[in-house]
Every structure is written in structure tokens, then in C-alpha cells.
Amino acid sequence: MLEGTEVTAKDQEYAIEAHGVHKFYGTTEALAGLDLQVRANSIFTLLGPNGAGKTTFLKTILGLVRFQRGDIRVFGKLTLELESRAQVGYLPERFYFYPYYTVLDTVTFFMALNGVHKKSSSEMIEKTLELVGMNALSKRRLSTLSKGQLQRVGVAALLVGEKKLLLLDEPFSGLDPLGTKDFKELIHKLKVAEGKTIFINSHGLAEMEKIADDFAIIDKGKCLAQNSMKSLLPGVTLEDFFTTTIRGKN
């Protein structure tokens, strides 16, 4: 079902490298020697059934969960080093901030939080809101926005922090078809125009097949397959490959 097994070229720069990562919650092994690589300046999706270890792995990158064995590097730096996490931005399934804040207030707050110089703030905020399509709604309070609009504000908050790696957790959950289409276009723009690396945890196989460059499938804390989206054979969908991989393993 795959044309080849090579995802990356020799000496490819990686945004994320995980080697032999083990994480236990008591006697339960959430990550069982996980090996994973994510190319820099790519759209990567991590797929797996509920309880596969996707969220745990994402939290290890953010330093929110400490693992027992192995190592994870972000742009070559161990995640135990604070410097590695300074390059990482995280967008949860639902972006939430003070509901009485306006879009502009929110983005300004996150810019200050990341120490961006005030002299350059106005220009950067305008450019960022234009990029995510929220310029016209800059004075709207967050409480009045749809989920798709809130997700865009969340992305803007990451961009003003000048993050190189964006971690998105189920970004299409709850979006209507138009919101899904718009957000897919935004993700593609972030990679092409902004040079970002986008890591997406998702159950949306159809959406991921259309926008992701590479994918990995994990279950019970182990990586079962990792490859480029182009490696799927003609006539084989990502859903087909995912189903065969998971059922063949169990």
C-alpha cells in the first residue's frame, strides 16, 4: 500500500526527533519506545485511535509530561532544555482566553508575553491579523466569535510569538465545512509563506490526506508506520492505509 519507506533525504533537518521514548503512568505504558521524526518546514500529522499516546507525546514536546527513557529533540535541542520550548507554539482543540478581550487585545497580550519590542508591535499585529483573516474583526470580543474564528485568533497568538514549530491538537474538531476549508488554507499558507513546521494531532483522515506532507500512525505508544503522503499507492486512501495498519497490528 506504500510505494516506499523513505520519508526524508539524508541530512534532512528535523523539527522533531524522538528516539526510544518511554512514558509510564503507574504500570500503564503510554509511550512504548516511540521513534518519530518530523521534517522542518512540513505539515506532519500524527494519527492513531483514542488512547494511542498522541496527546501524551504532544505534552512531552511541550515539557508538560516527563518521560522515563529516551530523548526528544526540537530543532536539535533536547526538550529538557528551556531553549527548545521557546521555539514551540501550542494551539489546543479549542482556543480559550478572556472572553471580554477583543481580538486585538488578545494578540497584543501574547506579543507582550513573548517580549516583542513595542516599536514593531503595531506593524506585526496588522500583518498577522491580515494573514489569519481577522483584520476586519480586530475589535470584536472573543465571546462573540465562532470556533473557527477563535482558532484563527489562537494561530495569530502563536505567530506574534515568532514560533517556528506549531503544535495543533484536533484543529478541525467542531468546525463546519467552510471553517474547515478556510483553516486548511491557513495551515498551508503558514508552511509556504511563513516557513513554519506544523504538527497536527488529528482524527480527520480526509482533511489530513489533503494537506499533510508526512504522517505517522501510532497505537499503544508505538509507531506502526511513518511515511510521506505521496507514498500511498494509487487508489489507496489514508483511511484505507490507517485501517489496515491498525487492524493488522491488533
N, C-alpha and C positions, 0 to 999 in steps of 0.2 A: 504493500500500500504506500510505500515510500520509494522515491527514486534514488535516494542516497542517504547517508548518515552524517555527512559533513555539514555543520551549521556555519562555521566560521573559518576564515582563512588563517594561515599561520601568522602569528604575531598580531592578531586582531586585538584591538583594545577592548577590554571588558569594563562595563559599568558595574556589574556584579559578578563575583566569583564565589561559589560556595563549594567547600570540599569536606566531605565526610561529616556533615553536621548532624549531631545527635541532641535531641531535646526530650527530657523525661518530665512528665507531670506525675509525680509519685512513681508508680510502676508502669504507667502508660507511656509508651514511646511515641511522641507526636512527630518527631523527625528522626528517621532511622538511617543515618549515614547519607544524608541528602547531598548530591552533587549537582551543581547547576551553574550555567554561565549565561550572562546576558550581554549582548554586544552593545557597545556605546553607540549613541545616535540611532537607536532602533526602537520599534514598538514590539514589546515582548508580552505575551500573555501566559499566565500560569493557570492551568486547568486541573480540575480534579473534583471528585464528588464531595459532598459535605463530610467534614471530619478528615479530609485528606492531609491536612497540615499547611494549607495555603496561608491562612491568616497567621498561624504561628511563625511561618517563615518570614512573612512580611514584618511582623513585630520584632524578629531577631535583627533584621536590617536596620530598623529604627532604634535598636538598643532598648526596647521596652521589655524584651524577654531575653534572658541569658541562657545560652545553651551549654551543655556539659562537655561536648567534644567537637572537634573540627574547627574550621575557621571560615569566616565570611569577609570578603573584601569589597569595598566600594571604591571604584577608580584606583585600585591598588592599595588602598589603606584599610587596615583591619577595622571592623565595626566597633571594636573596643576603644578605638581612638576617637575622641570627640570630633576631630577634624573631618573624619569620613562622613559623619552625620550632618555636618554643616552644608554638605552638597545635596542633601536629600530633602524633598518636599513630599508630604503625605496628604492625600485627599480621601477622607472616609466615604463610606457608601452614601451618607447624607451629610453635606457640609452644614455646620451649625455655628452660629456666632450670635452676639447680642441682637435680638430681633429688632430693637429700636434703632440700631445703627443703619445708616444709609450704605449703599454700595461704595461710595467714595470714602466714607468714614472707615469702613472695614479694610479697604485696600491700603489706605493711609496708615492705619494702625499696624498692619502686618509689615509695611515698609519700614516704619519706625522700629518695630520689633527686631528686624533684621539689620538695623544700623545703617540704612541707606541715607546718604547725605541729603539734607533738606533742599539744597540748591538744585539738585537734579530730580527731586521728587515729583514735581508737577508734570514735567515732560514725560517721565517714566510712567506715571499713573495714567496719563492720557493715552500713551502708546499701548499700554497693557489692556486698558478697558476697550480700546478700539480692536485690539487683537482678539479678545474673547467676545466681542459683540455686545458689550454692556455700556458703551458710552452714553447712549440715549437714556439709560435707566440709572445713571450715576447718583441721582438724588432720591431714588426710591429706597424705602426702608426694607430690610431683609424680610420682615414679616409679610410683605406684600408680594414676594417673588414666588414663582413656580419652582419646582425641584430642579428643572433644567437650568433655570436662571441662577439658582443658588450654586449649582455645580460650577457654572462659569465664574461666579464670584470666587469660589474656592480655588479655581485654577489661577485666577488673577492674583490671589493672595500668595500663591506659590511663586508666580513669575516675578513679582516685585521683590521677592527674597533671592532672586537670581540663582535658583536651584538648578543643578544640571540633571538630576535624576528625579523623576516624578513617579510616586507610587500611588496608583489609583485602585481603590477597593470597590469592586462591583459598581463602576461609574454609570452603567446603563440601567441599573435596577430602578424601576418605578417611572422611567421616562416614557413619554408617549412616542409614537413613530417619528414625528417631526423633531422632537427633542433628541431622540437617539441619532437621527441623521445629522443634525447640527453638531452634536457633541463628537461624533466620529470625525467630521470635517475639522473640528477644532484640534483633536488629537493629532491628526495627520499634519496640520499646519504647525503644531508645536515641534514636531520632528523635523519637517522640511525647512521651515522658515526660522526656527529658533534653535535648532540643533540639539534638542532635548532627547534624553532617553526616557521612554515611558514604559513602566512596568505595570501590568494590569492583572489583578485577580478577577476572574470572571466565570460565570456560568453561561454567558451568552455566546455560545459557539458560533452562531451565524454571524454575529457582529464581529467577533474576533477574526474569523476567517477572512473577512473583507479588509481589515485594517492592519492586522499584525504582520510583522516580518517573520518572527520566530515564535515558537510555542514550546511548552513543556507540559507533560501530564504527570501528575504525582498522585499516589494513593498510599495511605497508611505510612506517610512520611518518607516514601521512596520515590525517586524519579524513574518512571517507567519508559518514558520516551522524551526526546528533545530533538527538534529539528526546525528547519525553515518551513514556512507555509508553502513555498514553491515546491517543496519536496513531495507533497501529496500527489499521488498518481492521478491522471485524468479520470474524471468520473467518480473519484473518491472525495467525499466531503470531510471536513474536520469532524463533524458529528459521527460519521462512519468510523473514522480512524480512532476517535476517542472511545466510542462504544466497544469496538473490537479490542482495543488495548486494555480497558478496564475489565471487561468480561473475560478476556483471555488470561488475565493475571489472577483472577479470583476462581 
